Amino acid sequence: MQKLELKIAYEEYASEAELEEKEKYLLQQAKQAVSGAYAPYSKFNVGAAVLLKNGEVIIGNNQENAASPSGLCAERVAVFAAGANHPSIAIEAIAITCKTNRFNVNEPIMPCGDCRQALLEYELRHESKIKLVLMGETGIIRVIESVSDLLPFVFNGKGLSK
């Protein structure tokens, strides 16, 4: 038996002022997307903004449904919209943030497992890393250079072919 260990590197920023201009702008777009979320059940609004390699920004927000789990997370709404409307353009980065009236979210919001898998599919599809810029309502901002850092043991198309 051999015991192995995985480590990932990431950056933390105390405020948006410390971010690069491109990341600041993307985070602002994600914050604006929060307001369009449809979250009457969880009351936890999430916004995402995807930056494409051509400079275009596509936003998404969570869309809940009474017939749970029929809703969709903000990250997948944004990424699927980007893929549907710009299938040949790689995603450079995604910013994700949230807001709720129930409590203060002062830790960066992390993508769920389904979103990590969907984001990684786009990273693999275009052979291009997708940077994540993650923030709660307040507090630190976490920047992760690649989705693969969040999902190191990936399930991909290789497992579906002979």
Secondary structure, DSSP 8 states (H G I E B T S, - for coil): ----------EEESSGGGS-HHHHHHHHHHHHHHTT-B-TTT-EEEEEEEEETTS-EEEEE-B--SSTT--B-HHHHHHHHHHHH-TTS-EEEEEEEEEESSS---S-----HHHHHHHHHHHHHHT---EEEEE-SSS-EEEES-GGGT-SS---GGGG--
